[in-house]
Amino acid sequence: MTMNARMTRLVGLLLLLGMVALAPTPVVAQETEADVSVAQAIVAYANKRYEEAHRHLADALALDPGNLQGLYYSGLVHLAQKNPARAVEFLEQARAKAPDDPLIRYQLGVAYFSLERYDQAEPLLAEVFQQQPKRDGLGYYVGFMRYRQKDYQGALAAFQTGASSDPTIQQLTKFYAGLTMGVLGLPEQAVAEVDDALRLQPASPLTGPAERIRDRIVMAREREQRLRVDVRLGAFYDDNIAINPQISRDPLAQALRNTPNRGGGRSTGEFAALRTDYSWLRSGPWEATATYGFFHSQPNNPGLFRTGKIQSHLGGLAGFYRGTVGALPYQLGTQYTYDYLLLNGVPFLERHTGTVFGTLVESPSHLTTVVGRLQAKNFLLDATTPPPDNRNAHNWMIGSTHVFRFAGDQHLIRVGYQFDLEDAEGSNFSYQGHRLLAGGQYTLPWGATRLRYDYEIHFREYRQAHLFLPVTSPNTMTRTDTEHLHVFRIEKPLPYSLTLSAEYQGILNNSDLDVFTFNRNTVLLMLAWIY
């Protein structure tokens, strides 16, 4: 029998009694004499005469122990009397008779919630929430349990979707929505939600804690560290630091391999890196940072030519805006950087790079970033090269990366795609490319040791036949490259903000022109200090 049919019969019965039932009623079986006592109990319950309702329900269940309405309303009366343990007993019996009834599942979930038996309340209330998200108070219950499970986005969605006519539930919903936004890195929105909670019931017992939490959020934002410093020192072994071509029949490739001042390509060495970021502006959801980076690499092989000692300087400015779309946090940003590279102390390359990006956190398990970039390259030594070999270029890139997140970002899987277009002054270096990205991170259960692997494959199709290669028949082949990059790292956090890591980098570049085909393997050991 349907809910509407049952309610129609109940209303008819109550009209005979001269009263109106106000509480919702689950689906029930055919009426018996016990229904009269249940109807009287409903009237008493609706008027908050709970002891009277309890007596009528006891009479009804004595006549018919399996009366569904009697069991259901017995649960409601015990809930109203702040006795959820007894409510569970009756509501579980009601659920056994009508396992799919949403009213029974909802009230049983509320009873378990009141007992703080959240593992039993959550599946009941979550299922009802999917069907009836606006049911009174349900958004708060579901959001609170998701908050406890650190599903902050799910919690915020429930808080924002739910509704309640109870001022206390309304205040609790606003309060926990504020806490959730604070955890999600949205302090301004968090303070606004907590302020709304305070305005709903200024004299409630929650007022004091809410004010203290609001003040802490504000103070934490003001005191949040503005300066970040990352210092890295390490040693490396590189088996092809000179980027010698692979063995082939190409005479130029073989000549480059045998050039004495390329030192055979193998070398150990040391490196140092520094990066500083300073947040010079924080205003509401806006933030702006200034960046400086330094890198120096010193090989120990004295025979290396040009590709030996490397030093670079980088400066940049960036701006960010953080907010939410519904319950989904997002960040929009733009960045400009200038970097200057020297080889063996001689200026080699300068780059101007402008980047725009947007990141959307779809859920605790998904995050997507879209990025666009324009980079202007100026190779400072290419002024004397033949025009077709001039590598000065503008590079346009657009792409997207999606991250699958597990266990609070302890484990990650990344996949992505990028398209780039290199418009070089020299026709030999203009190409269009497609880059596929994949990788992952796994955090071991002991000592937060992280394992990380990243893989990139870059397909580059050059626009015109190379004017000078191969040397035996120039201007007859169009260069096509496929570059594979493998990076594997293991990181071990140490005391005093130190991290010890070991890393392997492998580059395999296959080209139709043998001069550009090479393999390179590098192993690094590094100690990092992050402030």
RODO-2510 file (C-alpha; in nm, 4 decimals, decimal comma):
residues 531
     n   res          X          Y          Z
     1     m     0,0000     0,0000     0,0000
     2     t     0,1409     0,3405    -0,0939
     3     m     0,2277     0,6242     0,1423
     4     n    -0,0511     0,8483     0,0024
     5     a    -0,3143     0,5800     0,0439
     6     r    -0,2081     0,5179     0,4029
     7     m    -0,2101     0,8863     0,4889
     8     t    -0,5590     0,9222     0,3351
     9     r    -0,6979     0,6513     0,5589
    10     l    -0,5256     0,7965     0,8631
    11     v    -0,6665     1,1418     0,7988
    12     g    -1,0150     0,9930     0,7726
    13     l    -0,9700     0,8207     1,1051
    14     l    -0,8340     1,1337     1,2693
    15     l    -1,1261     1,3396     1,1396
    16     l    -1,3536     1,1056     1,3279
    17     l    -1,1482     1,1887     1,6347
    18     g    -1,1595     1,5619     1,5500
    19     m    -0,7777     1,5909     1,5202
    20     v    -0,5089     1,6184     1,2462
    21     a    -0,1937     1,4096     1,2369
    22     l     0,1155     1,6213     1,1759
    23     a     0,3921     1,3596     1,1605
    24     p     0,4835     1,1685     0,8396
    25     t     0,3873     0,8041     0,8350
    26     p     0,5613     0,5092     0,6692
    27     v     0,3964     0,2505     0,4503
    28     v     0,1943     0,0075     0,6650
    29     a     0,0028    -0,3141     0,6299
    30     q    -0,3775    -0,3599     0,6494
    31     e    -0,5387    -0,1808     0,9463
    32     t    -0,6282    -0,3658     1,2658
    33     e    -0,7871    -0,2591     1,5943
    34     a    -0,4413    -0,1479     1,6985
    35     d    -0,4645     0,1313     1,4390
    36     v    -0,7099     0,3195     1,6586
    37     s    -0,4547     0,3293     1,9404
    38     v    -0,1809     0,4259     1,6918
    39     a    -0,3990     0,7105     1,5582
    40     q    -0,4520     0,8377     1,9116
    41     a    -0,0762     0,8169     1,9670
    42     i    -0,0124     1,0183     1,6509
    43     v    -0,2411     1,2940     1,7772
    44     a    -0,0651     1,2990     2,1136
    45     y     0,2779     1,2953     1,9467
    46     a     0,1831     1,5832     1,7190
    47     n     0,0867     1,7852     2,0270
    48     k     0,4069     1,6861     2,2096
    49     r     0,2218     1,4831     2,4723
    50     y     0,4827     1,2116     2,4591
    51     e     0,3826     1,0138     2,7703
    52     e     0,0282     0,9861     2,6424
    53     a     0,1555     0,8820     2,3004
    54     h     0,3742     0,6206     2,4635
    55     r     0,0715     0,4679     2,6460
    56     h    -0,1336     0,4467     2,3267
    57     l     0,1551     0,2877     2,1387
    58     a     0,2109     0,0336     2,4162
    59     d    -0,1584    -0,0626     2,3863
    60     a    -0,1314    -0,0907     2,0083
    61     l     0,1756    -0,3133     2,0189
    62     a     0,0195    -0,5310     2,2863
    63     l    -0,2658    -0,5963     2,0427
    64     d    -0,0404    -0,6234     1,7354
    65     p     0,3358    -0,6562     1,8107
    66     g     0,4185    -0,6284     1,4404
    67     n     0,2207    -0,3122     1,3734
    68     l     0,4493    -0,1078     1,1476
    69     q     0,3091     0,2310     1,2453
    70     g     0,3223     0,1403     1,6107
    71     l     0,6894     0,0472     1,5845
    72     y     0,7723     0,3567     1,3812
    73     y     0,6003     0,6009     1,6145
    74     s     0,7418     0,4280     1,9203
    75     g     1,0826     0,5119     1,7757
    76     l     0,9805     0,8727     1,7154
    77     v     0,8457     0,9122     2,0699
    78     h     1,1680     0,7780     2,2208
    79     l     1,3694     1,0150     1,9985
    80     a     1,1555     1,3057     2,1173
    81     q     1,2188     1,1958     2,4768
    82     k     1,5966     1,1967     2,4149
    83     n     1,6206     0,8194     2,4410
    84     p     1,7778     0,7176     2,1072
    85     a     1,8905     0,3762     2,2325
    86     r     1,5281     0,2689     2,2850
    87     a     1,4330     0,4374     1,9576
    88     v     1,6808     0,2163     1,7727
    89     e     1,5137    -0,0987     1,9086
    90     f     1,1738    -0,0051     1,7663
    91     l     1,3023     0,1466     1,4415
    92     e     1,5164    -0,1584     1,3647
    93     q     1,2030    -0,3735     1,3994
    94     a     1,0208    -0,1341     1,1675
    95     r     1,3038    -0,1493     0,9135
    96     a     1,2932    -0,5291     0,9193
    97     k     0,9306    -0,5085     0,8078
    98     a     0,9804    -0,2265     0,5520
    99     p     1,3530    -0,2147     0,4656
   100     d     1,3152     0,0352     0,1791
   101     d     1,0936     0,2906     0,3505
   102     p     1,2896     0,6233     0,3479
   103     l     1,1110     0,7626     0,6562
   104     i     1,2115     0,4654     0,8679
   105     r     1,5686     0,4721     0,7377
   106     y     1,5936     0,8454     0,8042
   107     q     1,4698     0,8263     1,1642
   108     l     1,6841     0,5199     1,2347
   109     g     1,9862     0,7054     1,0944
   110     v     1,9074     1,0029     1,3212
   111     a     1,8855     0,7680     1,6210
   112     y     2,2252     0,6149     1,5442
   113     f     2,3651     0,9654     1,4856
   114     s     2,2402     1,0743     1,8282
   115     l     2,4208     0,7740     1,9792
   116     e     2,7394     0,8750     1,7880
   117     r     2,7302     0,5397     1,6111
   118     y     2,8231     0,7117     1,2886
   119     d     2,9308     0,3981     1,1012
   120     q     2,5709     0,2727     1,1269
   121     a     2,4083     0,6118     1,0713
   122     e     2,6079     0,7069     0,7624
   123     p     2,4814     0,4491     0,5072
   124     l     2,1194     0,5030     0,6147
   125     l     2,1294     0,8818     0,5948
   126     a     2,3493     0,8952     0,2845
   127     e     2,1011     0,6851     0,0881
   128     v     1,8091     0,9040     0,1943
   129     f     2,0164     1,2141     0,1130
   130     q     2,0597     1,0965    -0,2449
   131     q     1,6824     1,0665    -0,2811
   132     q     1,5641     1,3579    -0,0676
   133     p     1,8518     1,6063    -0,0106
   134     k     1,6154     1,8773     0,1183
   135     r     1,4659     1,6645     0,3980
   136     d     1,4712     1,8658     0,7165
   137     g     1,8115     1,8497     0,8890
   138     l     1,9475     1,5750     0,6672
   139     g     2,2154     1,7927     0,5039
   140     y     2,3664     1,8685     0,8438
   141     y     2,3778     1,5038     0,9528
   142     v     2,5393     1,3871     0,6289
   143     g     2,7775     1,6836     0,6152
   144     f     2,8913     1,6325     0,9740
   145     m     2,9736     1,2663     0,9125
   146     r     3,1609     1,3487     0,5921
   147     y     3,3532     1,6159     0,7822
   148     r     3,4575     1,3551     1,0409
   149     q     3,5776     1,1319     0,7573
   150     k     3,7813     1,4249     0,6156
   151     d     3,5673     1,4290     0,3022
   152     y     3,5611     1,8072     0,3175
   153     q     3,4220     1,8695    -0,0275
   154     g     3,1466     1,6169     0,0251
   155     a     3,0726     1,7769     0,3601
   156     l     3,0505     2,1247     0,2095
   157     a     2,8176     1,9981    -0,0647
   158     a     2,5868     1,8468     0,1983
   159     f     2,5885     2,1607     0,4145
   160     q     2,5093     2,3811     0,1141
   161     t     2,2418     2,1482    -0,0278
   162     g     2,0554     2,0674     0,2924
   163     a     1,7745     2,2610     0,4574
   164     s     1,6255     2,2798     0,8048
   165     s     1,3499     2,4635     0,9876
   166     d     1,5309     2,4168     1,3221
   167     p     1,7404     2,7260     1,4141
   168     t     1,9884     2,5086     1,6039
   169     i     2,0449     2,2829     1,3023
   170     q     2,0750     2,5909     1,0816
   171     q     2,3416     2,7332     1,3115
   172     l     2,5329     2,4063     1,3327
   173     t     2,5232     2,3757     0,9541
   174     k     2,6706     2,7226     0,9081
   175     f     2,9295     2,6614     1,1780
   176     y     3,0581     2,3370     1,0285
   177     a     3,0421     2,4799     0,6760
   178     g     3,2790     2,7496     0,8032
   179     l     3,5138     2,4937     0,9540
   180     t     3,5089     2,2989     0,6275
   181     m     3,5950     2,6041     0,4195
   182     g     3,8814     2,6798     0,6565
   183     v     4,0247     2,3335     0,5983
   184     l     3,9832     2,3777     0,2214
   185     g     4,1992     2,6903     0,2331
   186     l     3,9184     2,9443     0,1962
   187     p     3,9538     3,1553     0,5145
   188     e     3,7440     3,4506     0,3955
   189     q     3,4451     3,2302     0,3106
   190     a     3,4997     3,0413     0,6372
   191     v     3,4758     3,3588     0,8442
   192     a     3,1601     3,4639     0,6559
   193     e     2,9902     3,1301     0,7323
   194     v     3,0817     3,1457     1,1013
   195     d     2,9527     3,5039     1,1202
   196     d     2,6225     3,3848     0,9692
   197     a     2,6082     3,1121     1,2335
   198     l     2,6544     3,3697     1,5098
   199     r     2,3770     3,5905     1,3728
   200     l     2,1266     3,3036     1,3642
   201     q     2,1281     3,2541     1,7437
   202     p     2,3484     3,5109     1,9177
   203     a     2,2743     3,3695     2,2642
   204     s     2,3156     2,9984     2,1878
   205     p     2,5767     2,7801     2,3650
   206     l     2,7611     2,7631     2,0312
   207     t     2,8284     3,1370     2,0249
   208     g     3,1432     3,1310     2,2394
   209     p     3,3202     2,8477     2,0531
   210     a     3,2150     2,9948     1,7171
   211     e     3,3627     3,3347     1,8024
   212     r     3,6887     3,1771     1,9158
   213     i     3,7165     2,9696     1,5983
   214     r     3,6386     3,2727     1,3804
   215     d     3,9129     3,4707     1,5560
   216     r     4,1580     3,1831     1,5136
   217     i     4,0872     3,1629     1,1408
   218     v     4,1463     3,5358     1,1054
   219     m     4,4651     3,5251     1,3132
   220     a     4,5946     3,2174     1,1314
   221     r     4,5471     3,3928     0,7992
   222     e     4,7283     3,7014     0,9242
   223     r     5,0132     3,4996     1,0737
   224     e     5,0417     3,2516     0,7892
   225     q     5,3998     3,2264     0,6755
   226     r     5,4634     3,4611     0,3864
   227     l     5,8206     3,3580     0,3105
   228     r     5,8992     3,0091     0,1815
   229     v     6,2551     2,8928     0,1212
   230     d     6,3692     2,5698    -0,0449
   231     v     6,7430     2,4893    -0,0378
   232     r     6,8798     2,1768    -0,2073
   233     l     7,2331     2,0357    -0,2160
   234     g     7,3345     1,7184    -0,3932
   235     a     7,5623     1,5093    -0,6084
   236     f     7,4981     1,3377    -0,9398
   237     y     7,6304     1,0935    -1,1963
   238     d     7,5428     1,1594    -1,5615
   239     d     7,6380     0,9121    -1,8342
   240     n     7,5815     1,1584    -2,1218
   241     i     7,6117     1,5107    -1,9905
   242     a     7,7454     1,6274    -2,3304
   243     i     7,4386     1,4777    -2,5059
   244     n     7,6479     1,2712    -2,7469
   245     p     7,4489     1,0997    -3,0243
   246     q     7,4035     0,7253    -3,0302
   247     i     7,6353     0,5139    -3,2446
   248     s     7,5195     0,5306    -3,6072
   249     r     7,6392     0,5414    -3,9670
   250     d     7,5888     0,9163    -3,9841
   251     p     7,9373     1,0715    -4,0201
   252     l     7,8441     1,3897    -3,8306
   253     a     7,7007     1,1922    -3,5383
   254     q     8,0152     0,9815    -3,5206
   255     a     8,2338     1,2911    -3,5408
   256     l     8,0501     1,4473    -3,2465
   257     r     8,0921     1,1301    -3,0425
   258     n     8,4655     1,1350    -3,1060
   259     t     8,5233     1,5056    -3,0371
   260     p     8,7924     1,5142    -2,7642
   261     n     8,6668     1,8225    -2,5836
   262     r     8,3252     1,6602    -2,5227
   263     g     8,5000     1,4469    -2,2594
   264     g     8,3210     1,1238    -2,3420
   265     g     8,0037     1,2624    -2,1863
   266     r     8,0260     1,0839    -1,8500
   267     s     8,0768     1,2766    -1,5287
   268     t     8,0055     1,2976    -1,1615
   269     g     7,9292     1,6362    -1,0155
   270     e     7,7653     1,8481    -0,7522
   271     f     7,4742     2,0903    -0,7635
   272     a     7,3019     2,3483    -0,5464
   273     a     6,9579     2,5018    -0,5828
   274     l     6,7677     2,7766    -0,4031
   275     r     6,4083     2,8921    -0,4433
   276     t     6,2365     3,1642    -0,2434
   277     d     5,8715     3,2688    -0,2646
   278     y     5,7300     3,5676    -0,0808
   279     s     5,3577     3,6441    -0,0573
   280     w     5,3666     4,0226    -0,0720
   281     l     4,9909     4,0627    -0,1099
   282     r     4,7032     3,8879     0,0670
   283     s     4,3617     4,0434     0,0449
   284     g     4,0506     3,8291     0,0747
   285     p     4,0672     3,5533    -0,1872
   286     w     4,3565     3,7270    -0,3673
   287     e     4,7247     3,6494    -0,3225
   288     a     5,0348     3,7677    -0,5076
   289     t     5,3870     3,6265    -0,4775
   290     a     5,7385     3,7134    -0,5882
   291     t     5,9876     3,4378    -0,6696
   292     y     6,3627     3,4036    -0,7084
   293     g     6,5397     3,0832    -0,8046
   294     f     6,9054     2,9898    -0,8430
   295     f     7,0671     2,6717    -0,9746
   296     h     7,4317     2,5747    -1,0188
   297     s     7,5631     2,2434    -1,1502
   298     q     7,9346     2,1624    -1,1513
   299     p     8,0583     1,8489    -1,3352
   300     n     8,3899     1,6994    -1,2328
   301     n     8,4946     1,5860    -1,5833
   302     p     8,7433     1,8531    -1,7057
   303     g     8,7017     1,7573    -2,0706
   304     l     8,3428     1,8708    -2,1105
   305     f     8,2672     2,1370    -2,3709
   306     r     7,9864     2,3963    -2,3387
   307     t     7,7443     2,1571    -2,1701
   308     g     7,9560     2,1427    -1,8572
   309     k     7,9030     2,3992    -1,5823
   310     i     7,5463     2,5276    -1,5746
   311     q     7,4144     2,8236    -1,3814
   312     s     7,0695     2,9796    -1,3963
   313     h     6,8818     3,2654    -1,2308
   314     l     6,5034     3,2989    -1,2300
   315     g     6,2726     3,5747    -1,1141
   316     g     5,8961     3,5856    -1,1288
   317     l     5,5645     3,7322    -1,0184
   318     a     5,2389     3,5414    -0,9748
   319     g     4,8816     3,6167    -0,8738
   320     f     4,6103     3,3809    -0,7513
   321     y     4,2392     3,3926    -0,6799
   322     r     4,0695     3,1222    -0,4712
   323     g     3,6989     3,0519    -0,4437
   324     t     3,4283     2,7897    -0,4775
   325     v     3,1800     2,6914    -0,7463
   326     g     2,9025     2,5439    -0,5373
   327     a     3,0986     2,3151    -0,3072
   328     l     3,3959     2,2795    -0,5451
   329     p     3,7083     2,4792    -0,4530
   330     y     3,9016     2,6309    -0,7406
   331     q     4,2079     2,8448    -0,7951
   332     l     4,2818     3,0719    -1,0888
   333     g     4,6282     3,2101    -1,1419
   334     t     4,8714     3,3817    -1,3725
   335     q     5,2503     3,3917    -1,3585
   336     y     5,5375     3,5652    -1,5346
   337     t     5,8983     3,4421    -1,5051
   338     y     6,2298     3,5462    -1,6521
   339     d     6,5235     3,3074    -1,6409
   340     y     6,8829     3,3558    -1,7508
   341     l     7,1104     3,0586    -1,8203
   342     l     7,4910     3,0493    -1,8424
   343     l     7,7120     2,7656    -1,9687
   344     n     8,0668     2,7661    -1,8372
   345     g     8,0091     3,1247    -1,7282
   346     v     7,9047     3,2373    -2,0774
   347     p     7,5502     3,3737    -2,1324
   348     f     7,3597     3,1075    -2,3254
   349     l     6,9803     3,1476    -2,3013
   350     e     6,7152     3,3851    -2,1680
   351     r     6,3443     3,3093    -2,1513
   352     h     6,0323     3,5111    -2,0818
   353     t     5,7401     3,2882    -1,9807
   354     g     5,3780     3,3833    -1,9222
   355     t     5,1395     3,1235    -1,7806
   356     v     4,7694     3,1171    -1,6973
   357     f     4,6067     2,8253    -1,5204
   358     g     4,2976     2,7086    -1,3394
   359     t     4,2593     2,4245    -1,0909
   360     l     3,9285     2,2700    -0,9894
   361     v     3,9010     2,0252    -0,6981
   362     e     3,6059     1,8114    -0,8047
   363     s     3,6148     1,5871    -0,4995
   364     p     3,8580     1,4391    -0,2457
   365     s     3,9437     1,1882    -0,5195
   366     h     3,9748     1,4158    -0,8236
   367     l     4,1596     1,7346    -0,9175
   368     t     4,1993     1,8895    -1,2630
   369     t     4,4346     2,1629    -1,3817
   370     v     4,4207     2,3416    -1,7177
   371     v     4,7217     2,5485    -1,8205
   372     g     4,8202     2,7762    -2,1078
   373     r     5,1709     2,9116    -2,1622
   374     l     5,3620     3,1392    -2,3958
   375     q     5,7408     3,1316    -2,3812
   376     a     5,9865     3,3529    -2,5700
   377     k     6,3361     3,2017    -2,6036
   378     n     6,6498     3,3928    -2,6941
   379     f     6,9612     3,1815    -2,7495
   380     l     7,2365     3,4354    -2,6923
   381     l     7,5042     3,2444    -2,8871
   382     d     7,2918     3,1844    -3,1982
   383     a     7,3528     3,5263    -3,3548
   384     t     7,6546     3,3828    -3,5363
   385     t     7,4845     3,0633    -3,6521
   386     p     7,3354     3,0207    -4,0011
   387     p     6,9769     3,1570    -4,0031
   388     p     6,8094     2,8155    -4,0505
   389     d     6,9777     2,6953    -3,7271
   390     n     6,8705     2,9944    -3,5164
   391     r     6,6811     2,8515    -3,2184
   392     n     6,5226     3,1770    -3,0998
   393     a     6,1534     3,0963    -3,0786
   394     h     5,8087     3,1505    -2,9361
   395     n     5,6551     2,8392    -2,7868
   396     w     5,2792     2,8142    -2,7260
   397     m     5,1485     2,5376    -2,5057
   398     i     4,8040     2,4374    -2,3785
   399     g     4,7233     2,1294    -2,1750
   400     s     4,5398     1,9636    -1,8920
   401     t     4,6311     1,7270    -1,6104
   402     h     4,3954     1,5187    -1,3985
   403     v     4,4963     1,3786    -1,0606
   404     f     4,3316     1,0797    -0,8950
   405     r     4,3749     1,1198    -0,5193
   406     f     4,3730     0,8529    -0,2508
   407     a     4,4033     0,8471     0,1297
   408     g     4,4200     1,2229     0,1724
   409     d     4,6743     1,2714    -0,1097
   410     q     4,9145     1,0125     0,0272
   411     h     4,8752     0,8252    -0,3010
   412     l     4,8263     0,9922    -0,6394
   413     i     4,7864     0,8989    -1,0047
   414     r     4,8411     1,1688    -1,2685
   415     v     4,7474     1,1698    -1,6373
   416     g     4,7631     1,4583    -1,8799
   417     y     4,8054     1,5905    -2,2313
   418     q     4,9756     1,8996    -2,3751
   419     f     4,9947     2,0463    -2,7214
   420     d     5,2812     2,2801    -2,8021
   421     l     5,3887     2,4775    -3,1038
   422     e     5,7463     2,5987    -3,1475
   423     d     5,7750     2,8913    -3,3885
   424     a     6,1508     2,9328    -3,4293
   425     e     6,3385     3,1896    -3,6342
   426     g     6,5359     2,9065    -3,7898
   427     s     6,3266     2,6740    -4,0035
   428     n     6,5267     2,3733    -3,8804
   429     f     6,3827     2,4101    -3,5288
   430     s     6,0121     2,4882    -3,5827
   431     y     5,7790     2,2056    -3,4826
   432     q     5,4417     2,1105    -3,3416
   433     g     5,4310     1,8630    -3,0557
   434     h     5,2060     1,6398    -2,8506
   435     r     5,3060     1,5417    -2,4983
   436     l     5,1408     1,2662    -2,2942
   437     l     5,1918     1,2667    -1,9180
   438     a     5,1497     0,9893    -1,6635
   439     g     5,2762     0,9228    -1,3153
   440     g     5,1976     0,8470    -0,9587
   441     q     5,2972     0,8752    -0,5957
   442     y     5,2777     0,6146    -0,3220
   443     t     5,3415     0,6866     0,0448
   444     l     5,4839     0,3963     0,2402
   445     p     5,3249     0,3235     0,5792
   446     w     5,6465     0,3809     0,7738
   447     g     5,8059     0,7208     0,8132
   448     a     5,5981     0,8873     0,5373
   449     t     5,8538     0,7739     0,2790
   450     r     5,7252     0,8639    -0,0681
   451     l     5,7834     0,6837    -0,3957
   452     r     5,7183     0,8879    -0,7090
   453     y     5,7331     0,8015    -1,0775
   454     d     5,6654     1,0321    -1,3730
   455     y     5,6687     0,9534    -1,7409
   456     e     5,6427     1,1865    -2,0397
   457     i     5,6464     1,1102    -2,4092
   458     h     5,6836     1,4063    -2,6443
   459     f     5,6130     1,3654    -3,0156
   460     r     5,7632     1,6470    -3,2245
   461     e     5,6998     1,6902    -3,5962
   462     y     5,9207     1,9533    -3,7563
   463     r     5,7644     2,1702    -4,0211
   464     q     6,0243     2,1601    -4,2983
   465     a     6,2983     1,9391    -4,4261
   466     h     6,6265     2,0071    -4,2474
   467     l     6,8407     2,2262    -4,4738
   468     f     7,1763     2,0822    -4,3622
   469     l     7,1058     1,7254    -4,2484
   470     p     7,1797     1,4501    -4,3087
   471     v     7,5172     1,5672    -4,4329
   472     t     7,5162     1,3062    -4,7093
   473     s     7,1824     1,4323    -4,8552
   474     p     7,0712     1,7605    -4,6971
   475     n     6,7229     1,9070    -4,7385
   476     t     6,5697     1,5671    -4,8115
   477     m     6,4293     1,4611    -4,4711
   478     t     6,1782     1,6146    -4,2354
   479     r     6,2837     1,5627    -3,8759
   480     t     6,0491     1,3693    -3,6454
   481     d     6,1473     1,3104    -3,2810
   482     t     5,9989     1,0972    -3,0039
   483     e     6,1394     1,1801    -2,6607
   484     h     6,0788     0,9597    -2,3562
   485     l     6,1432     1,0947    -2,0072
   486     h     6,1388     0,8689    -1,6997
   487     v     6,1804     1,0108    -1,3487
   488     f     6,1775     0,7913    -1,0397
   489     r     6,2291     0,9385    -0,6924
   490     i     6,2258     0,8100    -0,3355
   491     e     6,1953     1,0699    -0,0566
   492     k     6,2476     1,0257     0,3150
   493     p     6,1424     1,3115     0,5482
   494     l     6,3942     1,3830     0,8255
   495     p     6,3846     1,5999     1,1386
   496     y     6,4418     1,9750     1,1218
   497     s     6,2457     2,0201     0,7948
   498     l     6,4982     1,8125     0,6001
   499     t     6,4207     1,5633     0,3238
   500     l     6,6637     1,3114     0,1783
   501     s     6,5913     1,1878    -0,1727
   502     a     6,7427     0,9723    -0,4431
   503     e     6,6338     1,0219    -0,8030
   504     y     6,6839     0,8600    -1,1422
   505     q     6,6219     1,0471    -1,4672
   506     g     6,6273     0,8740    -1,8023
   507     i     6,5916     1,0484    -2,1394
   508     l     6,5647     0,8540    -2,4645
   509     n     6,5281     1,0643    -2,7773
   510     n     6,4706     0,8883    -3,1079
   511     s     6,4961     1,0966    -3,4244
   512     d     6,4847     1,0437    -3,8004
   513     l     6,8104     1,2391    -3,8051
   514     d     7,0761     1,0379    -3,6224
   515     v     7,2516     1,3479    -3,4897
   516     f     6,9559     1,4054    -3,2555
   517     t     6,9195     1,0465    -3,1327
   518     f     7,0652     1,0046    -2,7844
   519     n     7,0199     0,8343    -2,4465
   520     r     7,0959     1,0006    -2,1166
   521     n     7,0800     0,8562    -1,7645
   522     t     7,1307     1,0600    -1,4496
   523     v     7,1321     0,9543    -1,0845
   524     l     7,1053     1,2179    -0,8113
   525     l     7,1340     1,2133    -0,4324
   526     m     6,9915     1,5250    -0,2712
   527     l     6,9289     1,6814     0,0704
   528     a     6,6589     1,9498     0,0882
   529     w     6,5710     2,1972     0,3628
   530     i     6,2327     2,3671     0,3359
   531     y     6,1308     2,6618     0,5490
***
